[in-house]
């Protein structure tokens, strides 16, 4: 029950966002679906969180929606792709992922030192921007002995600029890549920070331009990008120890594999096996199997919509004042750098 009210608020905003998008489109004389309901839900969440003083009793449910409901949605998205399709996307995305990760960490940590940030804070911003946002920051923090305020500053920067990218990049991607959903998906999957934000950007693209392929590509790209934590965090911890000789040992590798990545792969495997033969699993007729797949896709989309509204509810504009100018500037530079490197690599390779 402790998570119920916050979850219901996020659900209500997700529904309100869909309604507001349709109403706005109609009032402007646009086609239904031309304005993203996901984007409206995020904006409504930001508005509610920053205009009203939400009771603390709502926070557990909002956090539950951002973390648990989001991960459930991503796991269920796995049924949209077979194992072969997901693997092919991941392999094609790998050069862009490696390029953005290396460029962001190398350049951002250097710039952070030049403007006077601590090595710890610069490392957290670089890792959070290049890999998977708050998850990477939280995993990295204990390995370098980061202070609580440094961790919270880094997370705040990632949240702020990631939300901005989530709302702007789907439209930029459509213009930059000539309506190519594969290139747009690679760009969204590497240029946007958090897993939640990538899913949101993919949904905005899907709703705005009527093409779901960018969401599929962006999701797989982001999950492969998340796995780079297995190599990057231990390496960064070792490099930091050599410079500063402080902090704890790197975490064990298996603790850095998000379980929702395993779940996504399991759902892709289920789709792969189900599509084999005349009957799915030798039991279900093709129409029944396709109906089930369609139902799971819809549940995934609804889960992500609720999670996106909760992301808005967790975004605090008032918190910018305590971040300070320098971390904010480095966060903006880091976000712009990752977006630029991603654009250049996608343009060059695809």
C-alpha positions in Angstrom: 0.0 0.0 0.0 2.9 2.4 0.6 3.5 2.7 -3.2 -0.1 2.8 -4.2 -0.8 6.5 -4.1 2.4 7.6 -5.9 1.8 5.0 -8.6 -1.8 6.1 -9.0 -0.6 9.7 -9.4 1.8 8.7 -12.1 -0.9 6.6 -13.8 -3.3 9.5 -13.7 -0.7 11.8 -15.3 0.0 9.3 -18.0 -3.7 9.2 -18.9 -4.0 12.9 -18.6 -1.0 13.4 -20.9 -2.7 11.2 -23.6 -5.9 13.2 -23.2 -4.1 16.6 -23.2 -2.1 15.6 -26.3 -5.3 14.7 -28.2 -7.1 17.9 -27.0 -4.1 20.1 -28.0 -3.9 18.4 -31.4 -7.6 19.0 -32.1 -7.4 22.6 -31.0 -4.5 23.3 -33.3 -6.2 21.5 -36.2 -3.5 18.7 -36.3 -4.0 15.0 -36.8 -4.6 12.8 -33.7 -1.2 11.4 -32.6 0.8 14.4 -34.0 1.5 15.5 -30.4 3.0 12.9 -28.1 1.0 11.9 -25.1 4.3 10.6 -23.5 5.8 14.0 -23.8 2.7 15.7 -22.4 2.8 13.3 -19.4 6.4 14.1 -18.7 5.7 17.9 -18.9 2.7 17.5 -16.6 4.8 15.6 -14.1 7.4 18.3 -14.1 4.7 20.9 -13.7 3.0 19.2 -10.8 6.3 18.4 -9.0 7.5 22.0 -9.2 4.3 23.9 -8.7 2.9 21.9 -5.8 4.4 20.6 -2.7 3.9 16.9 -3.0 3.4 14.9 0.2 6.4 12.6 1.1 3.9 9.7 1.2 3.8 9.9 -2.6 7.5 9.5 -3.1 7.8 5.7 -2.6 5.1 5.2 -5.3 6.8 7.6 -7.7 10.1 5.9 -7.1 8.5 2.5 -7.6 7.1 3.7 -11.0 10.4 5.0 -12.2 12.3 1.9 -11.2 10.0 -1.2 -11.1 7.3 -0.3 -13.6 10.0 1.0 -16.0 12.0 -2.2 -15.8 8.9 -4.3 -16.3 8.1 -2.3 -19.4 11.6 -2.7 -20.8 11.5 -6.5 -20.1 8.2 -6.8 -21.9 9.6 -4.8 -24.8 11.8 -7.7 -25.5 8.9 -9.6 -27.1 9.0 -7.1 -30.0 12.3 -8.5 -31.3 13.7 -12.0 -31.9 17.1 -12.8 -30.4 18.6 -12.6 -33.9 17.1 -9.1 -34.5 18.2 -7.8 -31.1 21.7 -9.2 -31.5 22.1 -7.7 -35.0 21.0 -4.3 -33.7 23.4 -4.5 -30.8 26.4 -5.4 -33.0 25.7 -2.6 -35.4 25.3 -0.1 -32.5 28.5 -1.2 -30.8 31.0 1.2 -32.6 28.8 4.2 -31.7 28.5 3.0 -28.1 32.2 2.6 -27.8 32.9 5.9 -29.4 30.5 7.9 -27.2 31.6 6.2 -24.0 35.4 6.7 -24.6 35.0 10.3 -25.8 32.7 11.3 -22.9 34.8 9.8 -20.1 38.2 11.0 -21.5 37.1 14.5 -22.4 34.7 15.2 -19.5 37.1 14.1 -16.8 39.8 16.4 -18.3 37.5 19.4 -18.6 36.2 18.8 -15.0 39.7 19.1 -13.7 40.4 22.2 -15.7 37.3 24.0 -14.3 38.2 23.1 -10.7 35.8 20.2 -10.0 37.0 17.3 -7.9 38.2 14.2 -9.8 35.4 12.3 -8.1 32.6 14.6 -9.3 34.1 14.8 -12.8 34.3 11.0 -13.0 30.7 10.6 -11.9 29.4 13.1 -14.5 31.4 11.5 -17.2 30.4 7.9 -16.4 26.7 8.9 -15.8 26.5 10.7 -19.1 28.2 8.1 -21.2 26.8 4.9 -19.8 23.5 4.8 -18.0 22.9 7.8 -15.9 22.1 7.4 -12.2 22.7 3.6 -12.2 26.3 4.1 -13.3 26.8 7.0 -10.9 25.5 4.9 -7.9 27.7 2.0 -9.0 30.8 4.2 -9.4 30.4 6.3 -6.2 31.6 3.8 -3.6 34.5 2.6 -5.8 36.1 6.1 -5.7 34.9 7.2 -2.3 32.6 9.9 -3.6 30.8 12.1 -1.1 27.0 12.1 -0.9 26.8 15.7 -2.2 29.0 14.8 -5.2 26.8 11.8 -6.0 23.6 13.9 -5.7 25.1 16.7 -7.9 26.0 14.2 -10.6 22.6 12.6 -10.5 20.9 16.0 -10.7 22.9 17.0 -13.8 22.2 13.8 -15.5 18.4 14.1 -14.7 18.2 17.7 -15.9 20.0 17.4 -19.2 18.7 13.8 -19.8 15.1 15.0 -19.6 15.8 17.9 -21.9 17.4 15.5 -24.4 14.5 13.1 -24.1 12.0 15.8 -25.2 14.2 17.4 -27.9 16.2 14.6 -29.5 13.4 12.6 -31.1 12.5 15.6 -33.3 16.2 16.4 -33.9 16.8 12.8 -34.8 14.0 12.8 -37.4 15.4 15.9 -39.0 19.1 14.9 -38.8 18.7 11.4 -40.2 16.1 11.9 -42.9 13.4 9.9 -41.2 15.6 6.8 -41.0 14.3 5.0 -37.9 17.4 2.8 -37.5 19.9 5.8 -37.4 17.5 7.7 -35.2 17.3 4.8 -32.8 21.0 4.4 -32.5 21.3 8.2 -31.9 18.6 8.1 -29.2 20.1 5.0 -27.6 23.6 6.6 -27.3 22.9 10.3 -26.9 20.3 10.2 -24.1 21.5 9.4 -20.6 19.1 7.2 -18.5 17.4 4.0 -19.6 14.1 5.6 -18.7 14.9 8.7 -20.8 15.9 6.6 -23.8 12.6 4.7 -23.5 10.8 8.0 -23.3 12.6 9.4 -26.3 11.8 6.3 -28.3 8.1 6.5 -27.4 8.0 10.2 -28.3 9.5 9.4 -31.7 7.0 6.5 -32.2 4.0 8.7 -31.3 5.2 11.8 -33.3 6.3 10.0 -36.5 4.3 6.8 -36.4 7.3 4.5 -36.5 8.1 2.0 -33.7 11.4 0.8 -35.1 13.3 3.7 -33.5 12.1 2.6 -30.1 13.2 -1.0 -30.7 16.7 0.1 -31.9 17.1 2.7 -29.1 16.1 0.1 -26.4 18.5 -2.5 -27.6 21.3 0.1 -28.1 20.8 1.4 -24.5 20.8 -2.1 -23.0 24.1 -2.9 -24.7 25.4 0.4 -23.6 24.4 -0.4 -20.0 26.5 -3.6 -20.2 29.6 -1.4 -20.7 29.5 -0.8 -17.0 31.1 -4.3 -16.7 34.4 -2.9 -18.2 34.2 0.8 -17.6 33.6 1.0 -13.9 36.4 -1.3 -12.8 38.8 0.5 -15.2 37.8 3.9 -14.0 38.1 2.8 -10.3 41.7 1.5 -11.0 42.6 4.8 -12.7 41.2 6.8 -9.9 43.0 4.8 -7.3 46.3 5.4 -9.1 45.7 9.1 -9.1 44.2 9.5 -5.6 45.0 6.3 -3.8 41.6 6.2 -2.0 38.2 4.6 -2.3 37.0 1.0 -2.0 37.6 -1.9 -4.4 35.5 -2.1 -7.5 32.3 -4.1 -7.2 32.1 -7.6 -8.5 31.2 -7.9 -12.2 28.0 -9.8 -11.7 26.5 -7.0 -9.5 26.7 -4.6 -12.5 24.4 -6.6 -14.8 20.9 -5.1 -14.5 18.4 -7.9 -14.2 16.0 -6.2 -16.6 18.6 -6.8 -19.4 18.3 -10.5 -18.6 14.5 -10.2 -18.7 14.6 -8.4 -22.0 16.7 -11.2 -23.5 14.4 -13.8 -22.1 11.3 -12.2 -23.7 13.2 -12.0 -27.0 14.0 -15.7 -26.7 10.3 -16.4 -26.0 9.4 -14.5 -29.1 12.0 -16.4 -31.1 10.8 -19.8 -30.0 7.1 -18.8 -30.3 7.6 -17.8 -33.9 9.0 -21.2 -34.9 6.8 -23.8 -36.5 3.2 -23.7 -37.5 2.0 -23.5 -33.9 3.6 -21.5 -31.1 5.2 -24.0 -28.7 3.2 -26.6 -30.5 0.0 -25.4 -28.8 -1.2 -22.0 -29.9 -2.6 -21.1 -33.2 -0.8 -18.3 -35.1 -3.7 -15.9 -34.5 -3.6 -16.6 -30.7 0.1 -16.2 -30.5 0.0 -12.9 -32.4 -2.8 -11.7 -30.2 -0.7 -12.5 -27.1 2.3 -10.7 -28.6 0.2 -7.7 -29.3 -1.2 -7.7 -25.8 2.3 -7.8 -24.2 3.4 -4.9 -26.5 0.4 -2.8 -25.3 1.2 -3.6 -21.6 4.8 -2.6 -22.2 3.8 0.7 -23.7 1.4 1.5 -20.8 4.1 0.6 -18.2 6.6 3.0 -19.9 4.0 5.7 -20.1 3.5 5.5 -16.3 7.2 5.5 -15.8 7.7 8.6 -17.9 5.1 10.5 -15.9 6.9 9.4 -12.8 10.2 10.7 -14.3 8.5 14.1 -14.6 7.4 13.9 -11.0 11.0 13.2 -9.9 12.4 16.2 -11.8 13.0 19.2 -9.6 13.9 22.6 -11.2 14.3 24.1 -7.7 17.2 21.7 -7.0 19.3 23.5 -9.7 20.2 26.3 -7.2 22.1 24.0 -5.0 24.1 22.3 -7.8 26.2 25.3 -8.5 27.4 26.8 -11.7 30.5 24.7 -12.5 28.9 21.2 -12.1 25.9 22.4 -14.2 28.2 23.7 -16.9 30.2 20.5 -17.0 26.9 18.5 -17.1 25.7 20.6 -20.1 29.1 20.2 -21.8 29.0 16.5 -21.2 25.5 16.1 -22.6 26.3 18.2 -25.7 29.5 16.2 -26.3 27.8 12.8 -26.2 25.1 14.1 -28.5 27.6 15.5 -31.0 29.8 12.4 -31.0 26.8 10.2 -31.4 25.6 12.3 -34.3 29.0 12.3 -36.1 29.4 8.5 -35.7 25.9 7.6 -36.8 26.3 9.9 -39.8 29.7 8.4 -40.6 28.8 4.8 -40.1 25.1 4.6 -41.3 
